[in-house]
Amino acid sequence: MPGLLRGVARTAVVAGTATAVSNRVSRRQAGRWAQQEAPQAAAAPPPPAPAPAAAPAADDMSTRIEQLKQLSTLKEQGVLTEEEFAEQKRRLLG
């Protein structure tokens, strides 16, 4: 029985030492990777500014006005009926 306990104790010591060494190596390697990535992150250009979420209201309104003018011209030329013009105008203005 004493030989069995000695073997178990030796295994526990070896396993504990291996775990401690492995953890230390992992932390050291992670530190090295962090040091290597830090200069690269500093040298990289900043990301581009995000695009505006929506176009300005004035731009949108001027586009709608142009489209209404085109619809009016088409109605005057007889291409669109009064009902078609009203439907397109309703869609355009929301």
C-alpha positions in Angstrom: 0.0 0.0 0.0 2.8 2.5 0.7 4.1 2.0 -2.8 0.7 2.8 -4.3 0.4 6.0 -2.3 3.9 7.0 -3.3 3.0 6.4 -7.0 -0.2 8.4 -6.7 1.6 11.3 -4.9 4.3 11.3 -7.5 1.7 11.4 -10.3 -0.1 14.3 -8.6 3.1 16.3 -8.3 4.1 15.7 -11.9 0.6 16.6 -13.1 0.5 19.7 -11.0 3.9 20.8 -12.2 3.0 20.2 -15.8 -0.2 22.3 -15.4 1.7 25.2 -13.8 4.3 25.2 -16.5 1.7 24.9 -19.2 -0.2 27.9 -17.8 2.9 30.0 -17.5 3.9 29.2 -21.1 0.4 30.1 -22.3 0.4 33.5 -20.5 3.9 34.3 -21.8 2.9 33.5 -25.4 -0.3 35.5 -25.1 1.8 38.5 -23.8 4.1 38.1 -26.8 1.2 38.1 -29.3 -0.3 41.1 -27.6 3.0 43.0 -28.0 3.3 42.0 -31.7 -0.3 43.1 -32.4 0.0 46.4 -30.5 2.3 48.1 -33.1 0.3 46.8 -36.0 -2.9 48.2 -34.5 -1.2 51.6 -34.0 0.1 51.6 -37.5 -3.2 50.6 -39.1 -5.2 53.5 -40.5 -8.4 54.4 -38.5 -11.5 52.9 -40.0 -13.4 55.1 -42.4 -16.2 57.3 -40.9 -19.6 55.7 -41.1 -21.8 56.8 -44.0 -24.7 59.1 -43.0 -27.7 57.2 -42.0 -30.1 59.1 -44.2 -29.7 61.6 -47.0 -30.5 65.2 -46.0 -34.2 66.1 -46.2 -33.5 68.9 -48.7 -31.9 66.4 -51.1 -34.8 64.0 -50.8 -37.4 66.8 -51.3 -35.6 68.1 -54.4 -35.6 64.6 -55.9 -39.3 64.3 -55.2 -40.0 67.6 -56.7 -38.1 66.6 -59.9 -40.1 63.4 -60.1 -43.4 65.3 -59.6 -42.4 67.6 -62.5 -41.7 64.7 -64.7 -45.0 63.1 -63.8 -46.8 66.4 -64.5 -45.1 66.6 -67.9 -46.1 63.0 -68.8 -49.7 63.8 -67.8 -49.7 67.0 -69.9 -48.4 65.0 -72.9 -51.2 62.5 -72.4 -48.9 59.6 -71.5 -50.5 59.4 -68.0 -54.2 59.6 -67.2 -55.5 61.7 -64.3 -55.9 58.5 -62.2 -52.4 57.2 -63.0 -50.9 60.6 -62.2 -52.8 60.7 -58.9 -51.6 57.1 -58.0 -48.0 57.9 -58.8 -48.1 61.2 -56.9 -49.6 59.3 -53.9 -46.8 56.7 -54.0 -44.1 59.4 -54.4 -45.4 61.5 -51.5 -46.0 58.6 -49.3 
